[in-house]
Amino acid sequence: MKHIGQELFNIIEQKKLIKKEIAKQIGITPVYFSAIMRKDSIDAELLERICKAISVSPAYFFDDYTENKNVIGDVSISQGEVDLLKSMLEEKERTIKILMQAKGFESRQ
């Protein structure tokens, strides 16, 4: 298993998140949150709350974690996020088509 505290620290730094805000969001003091980042392991329930606050899967902290990721530059996104973005784009295109028809424009397909 990875060093939980160090991994949390790295993620927070990489995402440029504010530790004080994360601590407030999960209901702990900033001092305790800083102490967590020095620990190699923490309570699973606390890890889950932190992960939710920083938008990371708790599975990330386990050695056998593998998620289907696409990497674009220095940004990585999961397949689930790609699928969500595709569906949002399809809905947007459908909405544009409806609006264009309502204004009397013909579809060019």
Secondary structure as GFF3:
##gff-version 3
##sequence-region A 1 109
A	DSSP	alpha_helix	4	15	.	.	.	ID=ss1
A	DSSP	alpha_helix	19	26	.	.	.	ID=ss2
A	DSSP	alpha_helix	30	36	.	.	.	ID=ss3
A	DSSP	alpha_helix	44	54	.	.	.	ID=ss4
A	DSSP	three_ten_helix	58	61	.	.	.	ID=ss5
A	DSSP	beta_strand	69	72	.	.	.	ID=ss6
A	DSSP	beta_strand	75	78	.	.	.	ID=ss7
A	DSSP	alpha_helix	79	102	.	.	.	ID=ss8
###
